[in-house]
Structures are given as C-alpha cells and as structure tokens.
Amino acid sequence: MRHVKFVALIFAGLLMAQNNPITGSMTFSSPEANLGFLTLDYVNPARASAVLGGFANPAAFGRISHLEFDAGLGFTNSSTMRTNVTLLDSSEYNDALVVPFDIETKDAGGIYGFGFGVKFAMFGAGFGILKPYKFGVDINNNTTFPLNFHGQIIDTLLIQNRDSANLYSSVEMHWSVEGTVETRVRGIGGLSLEARPMFFGAGIGFGPLSLGAAFKITKYSGGGNPLIVAQSMAVVNMTGTSPDYAGGVNATVGFQHTISSVTIASHISGTRKAFAVGANLSLGILKIGGYFENGFKTALSGDYIYIATQADFSSLCILDVDTANIYISGHTIHQDTTITGYINVAKDDITHERYSANLELPAYKAAGLGLSVGIVDAFISGSIPQKGNIHYANFGLFARPPLPHFKLRAGISISTQYYYTQNGKLIPLTVLPYMGAGASIPLNLGSIPFGPTLGLPVTLDISAKSNVLSLTGKIIEKMVDSPDFKIESTPNPLKTLSFGVGVRVEL
C-alpha cells in the first residue's frame, strides 16, 4: 500500500438535466387555515361566534346558540415542488454534490374540527377538537448521477530497472485521471411532527359585547428515521508519466466509496397547555375583537441521533498498483499490458450528535386582533417570538360581497408554525399560504319528517382554496436559511385546488 500526495482532483459538474430527481412527499395540515374558508366565524377574532371559533377567540362561547354543533372537513390535494439539496459541499478538491428533489406536497384532508356547545341565558360553554397541525416528509426512491472525473495525482512506484545494477528503482509518477463516476443517491424513511389542539371554555354575552375564557391543550407527537446516502462507483482510466524518464504507462483503476450519507433517528412526545381570554364587540357593520393567551412552561421528551459522513477527497490515495508488466530500459518506461489498481478515499469527515432528554419549552405569550368593517375582514394573531420555543402566526384578509340568500367571502390566509432555535434560526414546521373563496348557505330542514316537531336550522359551508406555495417559496427558503437547501420551482396554484365542506347546527 502506498499513500500518495494528492495534487488536484475535480469533479467537474453533475449532469443534472440528464437524470431523474429523487422523489419524496411532504404532508402538512393546518386546521385553522382550512376552517377559515368555510366560515370567518371560526378564525376572525372580531366575528368569532361559533363553537369552533372559541379556539381563535374565547368570546365566541358567549355567542353560541342554546345547543350547537359544528364540523368541517376538507379533501386531500397534492402537487409537486422542485428543490435542490447539497449532499456534499465543494472544496478545493471537488465540486458540490447537488441533488434535485421532486417533493409531492400533500395538503392532508379529513375532519378539520368539530365542536359542541350549550347556552343558558347569557352564559355559554363548549369544547372542540381540531385536526393536528402536521408536518411530515417521506422519501423512498433512488437515482444515479454521472460525474465527469479528472485531475492529477502524484505517486511513487517501485519499478523494475533493467539499466541499473539494482533490480528496482523508485520512480515519481504523475497520473492524469479521466473517467466518469456513477453516483447512486438513495433516500428512504421519513420524519413527522403532529400537534393536536383541544380546547374548552365558557363565555357570556351582553348584547353587542361578548367575553370569554378558554383552556387549550396541545398534544405533540412525532419522529422517524430517514436515511440519504450517495455512493460512487467507476472504472477510471489513468495515464502516467515521470519527470525522470521518457515513455509512460496506462492504467485502469477502480473507484468505489460512500461519498455522503445522512441518517436521523428521533422521537418526540409531550403536552402543552395554555389559557386564553378574549372579547369582541358587534356594532352593525363594524365588528372588532381580540384575545390574549398565556402558554405554560412544559417539557417535550425525545430522542435524537444525527450522523453525517462526507468523503474527504484531500485524503485520496492509489492502492495496489500492479507493476509486474512495466519496466525501465534505455532510460524509458516500457509497458507490456495495461496495469490495474484502485483509488481510495482514506478518510471521512464524520459528524455525530446524540440527544436524549426533555426539551424544555418556556412559557409564551400570544395575542390576536380582528376587524370586520363593511365588506372587509382582516385579522392577525401569533405568539411573541422567543428563542428555544415553538411559535405560530396567522394572517387573513377577506372580502364579503353582499349577496342575497347566502354569504360569500374570498381572500387569502397564511398559517405557519415554526421552532425558534437558541441561536436565532427559524425552522418552519408548517407554512401554509392559501387563496380561495367560500360560501355559507342557511337551510331549514323542517320539511323532513322529524322537522315539524324539532325544527333543524342548519348552515352548510362550502369552500374552494388553492395552496399558493409558488408565492412564498423564497420565504420558506429564507426561513430554512441553509446553503444546502434551495427551492427551484413550485406548483401552479391552479393545480393545488382543493375543496371543503362543513355544517353548523344551531338550535
């Protein structure tokens, strides 16, 4: 075995256009963003008046009917987003290994929430459960990328010398390496995080004014074990010359190495509690409302293992070169047949992190404000950013054109949850921007057989919305804030259209 001095090695670019990307899926859900298109009574603190609206503003409990049931659901839709992920950083010895990922983005459907409430005189109470906020990534695919491989390596070989009394001479060789390295990139496994909100509360209504309080419980769960690995394999041709002798040699050498791998294993669970108070005031065409929330300190238990390996090409060496068929004669290097050997990366850069303990989440403060004036609704809410904590933010702007027989609304809604690290980095858990429209149609089911005795006033809510990730891709990229992650293209909003339906029964 002869360890050689490495002079220059360049991987001269990935032939991206000729190769299929790695594919995976990203699943997310935001119950508030989806419920908001069914009715603004669920999300605007100024209009909160249904049981499920008690999550956005507890004042809604003071405006529920004597007996009320709310439910809303949405249908799954999916689209594709193109991203680039850097698996191997560039250095003076190699170019970066940048792999395209086609990620299917899935807006999880299902029941986004249901609630039940009752009211006695001025006092109302109720509870509700929302679909979990979810973020999950799954990969199960592999593809191959050819790499143009060329460079120069300086080696020292022990060669038979027929011009010398000594049988062998140590000869400095300058190898020129040319070839193509096939790099197989494989991804398997996934990661997910869910946060399921539940809440209950009470309120009181004084004519146009309503006040309320609520207790919120959020159950966190998640984990996974994804693996991404890039392995190179090739047979490379080399030509060698010596500054001390005429002639040269040809060699065929093999190359096989795992040039990059990342594996993660994690599990997380825990429960978070919060207390909120709110109020809203309805004065005809003007409605205003707000809430304040205090989240209590809690701990999430979890295990986390991260292992990353990258080949260090500065440690490249040539091993087991067969010199039996080359010799020196007449101060010239001669060769009977092509010689063989193989190239090896002698050292890898390894990062190993392990964490197994409780993740302490400090207490937090949050607030929201809503306004409804004329045909315009606007609202904003969120927690005050604090390092080492999980936070959320919501924003909505809607127009409500006056139409007879049913209520119509159209607008935009953005909902996000993120983790604010101790070093000030924002890690998005969900980023869900939507634009769409919805309608609420009042029905009276008194005509059905049991209707004349019970009476069953029902409001049917329907919605159509589109995930407009194409408008916020760069925002996600900025939040991730990593040179290893780039968003190249996002889906056409027309291809991300999905529908929702809900029902409100008020007795």
C-alpha positions as CSV (number, residue, x, y, z in Angstrom):
1,M,0.0,0.0,0.0
2,R,1.4,3.4,-1.0
3,H,-0.2,6.6,0.3
4,V,0.3,9.3,-2.3
5,K,0.5,13.1,-2.2
6,F,-2.8,14.5,-3.7
7,V,-2.2,17.4,-6.0
8,A,-5.6,18.1,-7.7
9,L,-8.9,16.3,-8.2
10,I,-12.0,18.0,-9.6
11,F,-15.5,16.6,-10.0
12,A,-16.5,18.7,-13.0
13,G,-20.2,19.0,-12.5
14,L,-23.3,17.0,-12.1
15,L,-25.2,16.3,-15.4
16,M,-28.5,17.3,-13.8
17,A,-30.6,17.7,-16.9
18,Q,-30.0,14.1,-17.9
19,N,-31.1,12.4,-14.7
20,N,-34.3,11.9,-12.8
21,P,-34.5,13.6,-9.4
22,I,-35.0,11.9,-6.0
23,T,-38.7,11.9,-5.2
24,G,-40.5,12.2,-1.9
25,S,-43.6,13.6,-0.3
26,M,-44.3,16.4,2.2
27,T,-47.6,16.2,4.1
28,F,-48.9,19.1,6.1
29,S,-52.2,20.4,7.6
30,S,-53.4,23.5,9.3
31,P,-56.9,23.2,10.7
32,E,-57.4,27.0,11.2
33,A,-56.3,27.8,7.6
34,N,-58.8,25.3,6.2
35,L,-61.7,26.1,8.6
36,G,-61.3,29.9,7.8
37,F,-62.5,29.4,4.2
38,L,-65.6,27.6,5.5
39,T,-66.6,30.5,7.7
40,L,-64.8,33.5,9.1
41,D,-66.7,32.9,12.4
42,Y,-64.1,30.2,13.1
43,V,-61.0,32.3,12.6
44,N,-61.6,36.1,12.8
45,P,-61.5,37.3,16.5
46,A,-63.9,40.0,15.5
47,R,-66.6,37.6,14.2
48,A,-65.9,34.6,16.4
49,S,-69.4,33.3,17.2
50,A,-69.4,29.5,16.7
51,V,-68.1,26.8,19.0
52,L,-65.0,26.2,16.8
53,G,-64.5,29.9,16.8
54,G,-63.7,29.6,20.5
55,F,-60.2,28.5,19.6
56,A,-59.5,31.8,17.8
57,N,-61.3,33.9,20.4
58,P,-63.0,32.5,23.6
59,A,-65.5,35.3,23.3
60,A,-67.3,33.0,20.8
61,F,-68.7,31.0,23.7
62,G,-70.8,34.0,24.6
63,R,-72.4,34.0,21.2
64,I,-73.3,30.3,20.6
65,S,-76.9,29.1,20.4
66,H,-78.8,27.2,23.0
67,L,-77.5,24.0,21.5
68,E,-74.9,24.0,18.8
69,F,-72.8,21.5,16.8
70,D,-70.0,22.5,14.3
71,A,-68.0,20.3,12.0
72,G,-65.8,20.9,9.0
73,L,-63.8,18.7,6.7
74,G,-61.5,19.1,3.6
75,F,-60.4,16.9,0.7
76,T,-56.8,15.9,0.1
77,N,-54.9,17.6,-2.7
78,S,-51.3,17.2,-3.8
79,S,-48.8,19.0,-6.1
80,T,-45.1,18.9,-6.8
81,M,-42.3,21.3,-5.7
82,R,-38.8,21.1,-7.0
83,T,-35.9,21.6,-4.5
84,N,-32.2,21.2,-4.6
85,V,-30.3,19.7,-1.6
86,T,-26.5,19.8,-1.3
87,L,-25.2,16.4,-0.1
88,L,-21.5,17.2,-0.4
89,D,-20.0,20.7,-0.1
90,S,-17.5,21.9,-2.6
91,S,-13.8,22.2,-1.7
92,E,-10.5,22.8,-3.5
93,Y,-10.6,19.1,-4.4
94,N,-14.2,18.6,-5.5
95,D,-17.3,20.3,-6.7
96,A,-20.5,20.1,-4.6
97,L,-22.8,17.2,-5.0
98,V,-26.2,18.9,-5.5
99,V,-29.2,16.6,-5.9
100,P,-32.6,17.7,-7.2
101,F,-35.6,16.5,-5.1
102,D,-39.1,16.5,-6.5
103,I,-41.3,16.7,-3.4
104,E,-45.0,16.0,-3.7
105,T,-46.7,18.4,-1.3
106,K,-49.9,16.9,0.2
107,D,-52.5,19.0,2.0
108,A,-53.9,16.4,4.3
109,G,-57.7,16.2,4.2
110,G,-60.1,14.7,6.7
111,I,-62.1,16.3,9.5
112,Y,-60.5,19.6,10.4
113,G,-62.5,20.1,13.5
114,F,-65.7,19.5,15.4
115,G,-67.2,21.2,18.5
116,F,-70.3,21.1,20.7
117,G,-71.7,23.9,22.9
118,V,-74.7,24.8,25.0
119,K,-76.0,28.1,26.3
120,F,-78.2,29.0,29.3
121,A,-79.5,32.6,29.4
122,M,-76.4,34.8,28.9
123,F,-73.9,32.0,29.6
124,G,-72.4,29.6,27.0
125,A,-69.9,26.8,27.2
126,G,-68.4,24.3,24.8
127,F,-65.5,22.2,23.7
128,G,-63.8,21.4,20.4
129,I,-61.1,19.2,18.9
130,L,-59.1,20.3,15.8
131,K,-57.2,18.1,13.3
132,P,-53.5,18.1,14.2
133,Y,-51.1,20.6,12.7
134,K,-48.9,18.3,10.8
135,F,-45.6,18.4,9.0
136,G,-44.1,15.2,7.6
137,V,-41.5,14.2,5.0
138,D,-41.1,10.8,3.4
139,I,-38.5,9.6,0.9
140,N,-38.4,6.2,-0.9
141,N,-36.5,6.5,-4.1
142,N,-33.1,6.2,-5.7
143,T,-31.4,7.6,-8.9
144,T,-28.0,7.7,-10.4
145,F,-25.9,10.7,-11.5
146,P,-22.8,10.5,-13.7
147,L,-19.9,12.7,-12.7
148,N,-17.1,13.8,-15.0
149,F,-13.9,12.8,-13.1
150,H,-10.5,14.2,-13.9
151,G,-7.4,15.5,-12.2
152,Q,-3.8,14.8,-11.4
153,I,-2.2,12.6,-8.7
154,I,1.5,12.3,-7.9
155,D,2.6,8.8,-6.8
156,T,5.8,6.9,-6.3
157,L,6.1,3.5,-7.8
158,L,8.8,0.8,-7.4
159,I,9.6,-0.3,-11.0
160,Q,12.0,-3.0,-12.4
161,N,15.0,-1.1,-13.8
162,R,17.0,-3.1,-16.4
163,D,19.5,-0.3,-16.8
164,S,20.7,-0.5,-13.2
165,A,22.5,-3.0,-11.1
166,N,19.7,-2.6,-8.7
167,L,16.7,-4.6,-9.7
168,Y,14.2,-1.9,-8.8
169,S,14.1,1.9,-8.8
170,S,11.7,4.3,-7.0
171,V,10.1,6.4,-9.7
172,E,8.0,9.5,-9.3
173,M,4.8,9.2,-11.4
174,H,2.4,12.0,-12.4
175,W,-1.0,10.4,-13.1
176,S,-3.7,12.1,-15.2
177,V,-7.1,10.7,-14.3
178,E,-10.0,10.8,-16.8
179,G,-13.3,9.0,-16.5
180,T,-16.9,9.1,-15.3
181,V,-18.0,8.3,-11.8
182,E,-21.5,6.9,-11.4
183,T,-23.0,8.2,-8.1
184,R,-26.1,6.4,-6.9
185,V,-28.2,8.5,-4.5
186,R,-30.8,6.7,-2.3
187,G,-33.3,8.0,0.1
188,I,-35.6,6.0,2.4
189,G,-37.7,6.7,5.5
190,G,-39.2,9.9,6.8
191,L,-39.9,12.3,9.7
192,S,-43.2,13.8,11.0
193,L,-44.4,16.1,13.7
194,E,-48.0,16.5,14.9
195,A,-49.6,18.9,17.3
196,R,-53.3,18.2,18.1
197,P,-55.2,21.1,19.7
198,M,-58.2,20.5,22.1
199,F,-60.0,23.3,23.9
200,F,-62.9,24.0,26.2
201,G,-64.2,27.3,27.6
202,A,-67.1,29.5,28.6
203,G,-68.4,33.0,27.8
204,I,-71.1,35.5,28.5
205,G,-72.9,37.8,26.1
206,F,-74.2,41.3,26.9
207,G,-76.0,42.3,23.7
208,P,-73.3,43.5,21.3
209,L,-70.5,42.6,23.7
210,S,-69.2,39.1,24.4
211,L,-66.5,37.9,26.8
212,G,-65.0,34.5,27.2
213,A,-62.1,32.4,28.5
214,A,-60.7,29.0,27.3
215,F,-58.3,26.4,28.3
216,K,-56.2,24.8,25.5
217,I,-54.3,21.5,25.4
218,T,-51.9,20.7,22.5
219,K,-50.6,17.1,22.2
220,Y,-47.3,16.8,20.4
221,S,-46.0,13.5,18.9
222,G,-43.7,12.6,16.1
223,G,-40.4,11.1,15.0
224,G,-38.8,9.0,12.3
225,N,-35.6,7.6,10.8
226,P,-34.8,8.9,7.3
227,L,-31.6,8.0,5.5
228,I,-30.0,9.6,2.5
229,V,-26.8,8.1,1.0
230,A,-24.7,8.8,-2.1
231,Q,-22.4,6.0,-3.3
232,S,-19.9,6.3,-6.2
233,M,-18.6,3.5,-8.3
234,A,-16.5,3.6,-11.5
235,V,-13.6,2.2,-13.5
236,V,-11.3,5.1,-14.3
237,N,-8.5,5.3,-17.0
238,M,-5.2,6.9,-15.9
239,T,-2.1,7.8,-17.9
240,G,1.2,8.2,-16.0
241,T,4.5,9.9,-16.9
242,S,7.7,10.6,-15.0
243,P,9.8,13.7,-14.9
244,D,12.9,11.5,-14.7
245,Y,12.2,9.0,-17.5
246,A,10.8,9.0,-21.0
247,G,7.8,7.0,-22.0
248,G,4.7,6.4,-19.9
249,V,2.1,3.9,-18.7
250,N,-1.6,3.3,-18.9
251,A,-3.7,2.0,-16.0
252,T,-7.2,1.1,-15.3
253,V,-8.3,1.6,-11.7
254,G,-11.5,1.1,-9.8
255,F,-13.2,3.6,-7.5
256,Q,-15.9,2.8,-5.0
257,H,-16.8,4.8,-1.9
258,T,-19.8,6.3,0.0
259,I,-19.1,9.9,-0.6
260,S,-22.0,11.3,1.5
261,S,-24.6,9.9,4.0
262,V,-27.0,11.5,6.4
263,T,-29.2,9.5,8.9
264,I,-31.5,10.7,11.6
265,A,-33.4,8.8,14.3
266,S,-35.8,10.7,16.5
267,H,-38.9,10.5,18.7
268,I,-40.8,13.3,20.4
269,S,-43.9,13.4,22.6
270,G,-45.5,15.8,25.2
271,T,-48.4,18.0,26.1
272,R,-48.6,21.8,26.2
273,K,-51.3,23.8,28.0
274,A,-52.4,27.4,27.6
275,F,-55.1,29.8,29.0
276,A,-56.8,32.5,26.9
277,V,-59.2,35.3,27.4
278,G,-61.0,37.3,24.7
279,A,-63.7,39.8,23.8
280,N,-65.5,41.0,20.7
281,L,-67.9,43.8,20.0
282,S,-70.5,43.9,17.3
283,L,-71.8,47.3,16.2
284,G,-73.7,46.7,13.0
285,I,-71.3,47.0,10.1
286,L,-68.3,47.3,12.5
287,K,-67.1,44.4,14.5
288,I,-63.8,44.3,16.5
289,G,-62.3,41.6,18.7
290,G,-59.2,40.3,20.3
291,Y,-57.7,37.8,22.6
292,F,-54.7,37.2,24.8
293,E,-53.1,33.9,25.5
294,N,-50.6,32.6,28.1
295,G,-48.9,29.3,27.3
296,F,-47.4,27.5,30.3
297,K,-43.9,26.1,30.5
298,T,-43.7,22.5,29.5
299,A,-41.3,19.7,28.6
300,L,-41.3,17.5,25.5
301,S,-39.5,14.2,25.9
302,G,-37.5,13.0,22.9
303,D,-34.5,11.1,21.5
304,Y,-32.4,12.4,18.6
305,I,-29.5,10.9,16.7
306,Y,-27.8,12.6,13.8
307,I,-24.9,11.1,11.9
308,A,-23.5,12.7,8.7
309,T,-20.5,11.4,6.7
310,Q,-18.7,13.2,3.9
311,A,-15.7,11.9,2.0
312,D,-12.5,13.9,2.5
313,F,-11.0,14.0,-1.0
314,S,-7.8,15.5,0.3
315,S,-7.0,12.1,1.6
316,L,-7.2,10.3,-1.8
317,C,-4.7,7.6,-2.4
318,I,-3.9,4.9,-5.0
319,L,-3.7,1.3,-3.7
320,D,-2.2,-1.9,-5.1
321,V,-0.9,-0.7,-8.4
322,D,0.2,-3.8,-10.4
323,T,3.8,-3.0,-11.7
324,A,4.7,-6.5,-12.8
325,N,4.3,-5.6,-16.5
326,I,6.2,-2.3,-16.6
327,Y,10.0,-1.8,-16.6
328,I,12.7,0.7,-17.3
329,S,15.1,0.2,-20.2
330,G,17.1,2.7,-22.1
331,H,16.0,5.4,-19.6
332,T,12.5,4.9,-20.8
333,I,9.5,3.4,-19.1
334,H,8.0,0.5,-21.0
335,Q,4.7,-1.4,-20.6
336,D,3.7,-4.8,-21.8
337,T,0.0,-4.7,-20.8
338,T,-2.3,-2.2,-19.1
339,I,-1.8,-2.2,-15.4
340,T,-4.5,-2.1,-12.7
341,G,-5.2,-0.8,-9.2
342,Y,-7.8,1.2,-7.4
343,I,-8.3,4.7,-5.9
344,N,-9.4,5.0,-2.3
345,V,-10.6,7.9,-0.1
346,A,-8.6,7.2,3.1
347,K,-10.6,9.5,5.5
348,D,-14.2,10.6,6.0
349,D,-15.4,13.7,7.9
350,I,-18.0,12.4,10.4
351,T,-20.5,14.5,12.4
352,H,-22.2,12.6,15.2
353,E,-24.8,14.2,17.5
354,R,-26.9,12.5,20.1
355,Y,-29.6,14.0,22.3
356,S,-31.9,12.2,24.7
357,A,-33.6,14.3,27.3
358,N,-36.5,16.6,27.9
359,L,-36.8,19.6,25.6
360,E,-37.8,22.4,27.9
361,L,-40.2,24.8,26.2
362,P,-40.6,28.1,28.2
363,A,-43.9,29.8,28.8
364,Y,-45.1,32.1,25.9
365,K,-47.4,35.0,25.3
366,A,-49.7,35.3,22.3
367,A,-52.3,37.8,21.1
368,G,-54.7,38.3,18.2
369,L,-56.8,41.1,16.8
370,G,-59.6,41.1,14.2
371,L,-61.6,43.7,12.4
372,S,-64.7,43.5,10.2
373,V,-66.0,46.7,8.6
374,G,-68.3,46.8,5.7
375,I,-67.3,44.1,3.3
376,V,-63.8,43.7,4.5
377,D,-62.4,41.3,7.2
378,A,-58.9,41.3,8.4
379,F,-57.2,39.5,11.3
380,I,-53.7,38.7,12.6
381,S,-52.5,36.6,15.5
382,G,-49.5,34.9,16.8
383,S,-47.1,34.2,19.7
384,I,-44.3,36.6,20.6
385,P,-41.1,35.0,19.2
386,Q,-38.8,33.6,21.9
387,K,-35.7,31.6,21.4
388,G,-35.9,27.9,22.2
389,N,-39.7,27.8,21.7
390,I,-42.3,26.6,19.2
391,H,-44.4,29.5,17.8
392,Y,-47.3,30.2,15.4
393,A,-48.6,33.1,13.3
394,N,-51.8,33.6,11.3
395,F,-52.9,36.3,8.9
396,G,-56.1,36.7,6.9
397,L,-57.6,39.3,4.6
398,F,-61.1,38.7,3.0
399,A,-63.8,40.5,1.1
400,R,-67.5,39.7,1.6
401,P,-69.6,40.9,-1.3
402,P,-73.3,41.4,-0.2
403,L,-75.5,38.7,-1.8
404,P,-79.0,37.6,-1.0
405,H,-79.8,34.1,0.4
406,F,-76.2,33.2,1.2
407,K,-72.9,34.6,2.5
408,L,-69.9,34.7,0.2
409,R,-66.2,35.5,1.0
410,A,-63.0,35.4,-0.9
411,G,-59.4,36.2,0.2
412,I,-56.1,35.0,1.4
413,S,-54.9,33.2,4.6
414,I,-51.4,32.3,5.8
415,S,-50.8,30.0,8.7
416,T,-47.4,28.9,10.0
417,Q,-45.8,27.1,12.9
418,Y,-42.1,27.3,13.5
419,Y,-39.3,26.5,16.0
420,Y,-37.1,29.4,17.0
421,T,-33.8,27.9,17.9
422,Q,-31.4,29.2,20.7
423,N,-29.1,30.6,18.0
424,G,-31.9,32.6,16.4
425,K,-32.7,30.4,13.5
426,L,-36.3,29.9,12.4
427,I,-37.2,26.3,11.5
428,P,-40.6,26.1,9.8
429,L,-42.8,23.2,10.8
430,T,-45.7,24.3,8.6
431,V,-46.0,27.2,6.1
432,L,-49.5,27.2,4.6
433,P,-50.5,30.1,2.3
434,Y,-53.9,29.9,0.7
435,M,-56.1,31.9,-1.5
436,G,-59.7,31.0,-2.2
437,A,-63.4,31.5,-1.6
438,G,-66.2,30.1,0.5
439,A,-70.0,30.3,0.9
440,S,-72.4,29.7,3.7
441,I,-75.9,28.7,2.8
442,P,-78.6,28.7,5.5
443,L,-81.0,25.7,5.4
444,N,-84.1,24.7,7.3
445,L,-84.7,21.0,7.5
446,G,-88.2,21.5,8.9
447,S,-89.7,19.8,5.8
448,I,-88.2,16.4,6.6
449,P,-90.3,14.0,8.6
450,F,-88.9,15.0,12.0
451,G,-88.7,18.6,11.1
452,P,-92.1,19.9,12.0
453,T,-91.7,18.9,15.7
454,L,-88.0,19.5,16.2
455,G,-87.0,22.1,13.6
456,L,-83.4,21.8,12.5
457,P,-81.8,25.0,11.3
458,V,-78.6,24.1,9.5
459,T,-75.9,26.2,7.9
460,L,-74.0,24.5,5.1
461,D,-70.4,25.8,4.5
462,I,-68.5,25.1,1.3
463,S,-65.1,26.3,0.2
464,A,-62.6,26.1,-2.6
465,K,-59.0,27.1,-1.9
466,S,-55.5,26.8,-3.5
467,N,-52.2,26.4,-1.8
468,V,-50.1,29.2,-3.2
469,L,-46.6,27.9,-2.2
470,S,-45.5,29.4,-5.5
471,L,-45.9,32.8,-3.9
472,T,-43.9,32.0,-0.8
473,G,-41.2,29.5,-1.8
474,K,-38.5,32.1,-1.2
475,I,-39.9,32.8,2.2
476,I,-39.6,29.1,3.1
477,E,-36.1,29.1,1.7
478,K,-35.2,32.2,3.8
479,M,-36.6,30.7,6.9
480,V,-34.6,27.5,6.5
481,D,-31.6,29.7,5.9
482,S,-29.2,27.0,4.7
483,P,-27.0,27.0,1.7
484,D,-27.7,23.3,1.4
485,F,-31.5,23.8,0.6
486,K,-32.8,25.7,-2.4
487,I,-36.3,25.8,-3.9
488,E,-36.1,25.8,-7.7
489,S,-39.8,25.6,-8.7
490,T,-43.2,25.5,-7.0
491,P,-46.6,24.2,-8.3
492,N,-49.0,26.3,-10.3
493,P,-51.8,27.5,-7.9
494,L,-54.4,26.1,-10.3
495,K,-53.0,22.6,-9.7
496,T,-53.4,22.8,-5.9
497,L,-57.1,23.5,-5.8
498,S,-59.0,21.6,-3.0
499,F,-62.5,21.7,-1.6
500,G,-64.0,21.7,1.9
501,V,-67.5,21.3,3.4
502,G,-68.9,22.0,6.8
503,V,-72.1,22.0,8.7
504,R,-73.3,24.1,11.7
505,V,-76.5,23.0,13.6
506,E,-77.9,25.7,15.9
507,L,-80.9,25.0,18.0
